């Protein structure tokens, strides 16, 4: 069996309203474990970030929040471990200022 490495999602800038950043595929994978993302502040001022790990067809809420309004210093970054995501689940997020925070996937293991 060969190992295949693939990018979960391309780098993107967070908007200032909740938006879907990544949706777990339904095939061939069923679970993402040990997912990690890097949030990079590319501005000269502190910006806060909120992330949600939402179950399929569930709205973002405090019950799904995995990073709540954490401030990232100017030109700084924060690495975040993600909760387990299953098929159809979404990673959603926002920043206190649009086009200030870039999100990169750092890795994770997809299981089927």
C-alpha angles and dihedrals in degrees: 000000000000124000117234123200120201138166113254093210138342121258112277140176117246118241123223092248127058111278137166111264099175137002119203109240117242094216137077093351128057106179139032113207128183093011115174132186134187119221112201124193107214095182137086095247138057115272127189124225133201125192131188130198099205125191115234112291092004125126121235111266142148088274090062098039114123097171118026120202095313113177118231115201123239110287089000134120141213127208113213129194111218127222117247111285123202129200111303095014118128137216108217131178152157141198129219088243124035120241092014102100124054119200121208126181110235098187148288140173123262115209128191 
